[in-house]
Amino acid sequence: MTFDVAILGAGPAGLAAARAAARSGKSIVLIDDNFAPGGQIWRGASQIELPSGVRFYPQTRLFAVDPGFTLHTEPLGTIHTTTLILATGARELFLPFPGWTLPGVFGAGGLQALVKAGADIKGKRVLVAGSGPLLLAVAATLRKRGARIAGIAEQANFGTVVSFLKKYPAKLPQAIALRARLIGVPYMTGVWPTRFEPRQVTLSTGRTLKIDYLACGFGLVPNTEVAQHLGCRLDDGFVAVDSRQRTTVDNVYCAGEPTGIGGLDKALEEGERAGAAATGQPVSRKRSHTGAFVRDLAATFALHHQLYSLAGPETILCRCEQVTHATLAPYREWRDAKLQTRCGMGACQGRICGPIVHHLFGWTATSIRPPLVPVPAASLLTTETPPEPENDRSDNAHPSNP
């Protein structure tokens, strides 16, 4: 199939881009690897309407892009387009400490996603730890589903968090509303986990808590693999864009977290701008304050230097290939370490350990090569055009609705 515009990612930025692009009357395809649109923020929403004329393919993974924007996807096959909008979102940052790979430790957002998908957490005692506004949202979701929240451990200090809220008073009502749903739950600042053992976590204060699950994430890392695969320039780890969300590659636009971690408002604003610009529509000239917000958010939740020294010699850094800190310590750069230890060569292709070794050793991935995700060998051998979906998304129906 051929479309005028292909949008990768159906979270808030991708949905905003789809709505804006649909106004042009051009053919739009929206693909996402989840079961339904919404991304992490709107995951589990009862209904998300898609604009008329937008074709949506859930559970679809992009694993390569050929010159001329031929998209190779699994399981659909080949999709052709002339314009790309990248709204690929972000993933959690994990920093290793003894026991972080044991059963019972989840990413904060990961556990939230599991619970939204139906996992039973009633009666389980959970500590939510790490850094960033996501912690409150995760704790509120888990408590609503019946979890007993043992506490929230935020590594940033109390003063910087309060100063941030004072600078952005519009965010204060949301923070108060979340905190109101967590009455009785301790909110500890300047605190982080240093060790996990089955049903027990030790905090940086020396305190030990009995828990069932540890939900832990130290902020977000942008998903830039597709952008790098296409040759888009990065600035400080984020996709570089201009005021129209154009990347440094012709006809490639980017919106949302890949251009800077900034939350829902930024994603919606940039998605709208990208969808309009990509289809030749006027783009709002209204001055945006999201750039300052992104910088202040990063400064507020900047990671404490002690977090980089929690891993012991036997602590695993690469989970896929079971590579320890001591094994990686003798090497001086990412490529050499990969060749000698297989770090970053497992199923996640460095998505988890890549940011870890960047923070611990300063290493940076030097190349992104297809396949971008693990796919069956048959998918690598076929260029067959995907069939028309049984249920046309142009009727605004949610994918799960008849």
Secondary structure, DSSP 8 states (H G I E B T S, - for coil): -EEEEEEE--SHHHHHHHHHHHTTT--EEEE-SSSSSSTTTTTT-S-----TTEEEE-S-EEEEEETTTEEEEETTEEEEEEEEEE---EEE-----TTTTSTTEE-HHHHHHHHHTT---TT-EEEEEEESTHHHHHHHHHHHTT-EEEEEEESS-HHHHHHHHHH-GGGHHHHHHHHHTTTT--EEES--EEEEETTEEEETTS-EEE-SEEEEEESEEE--HHHHHHT--EETTEE---TT-B-SSTTEEE-SGGG---HHHHHHHHHHHHHHHHTT---------HHHHHHHHHHHT---GGGGG---TT-EEETTTTEEHHHHTT--SHHHHHHHH-TT-STTTTTTHHHHHHHHH--------S-SS---HHHHH--------SS-GGG---TT--
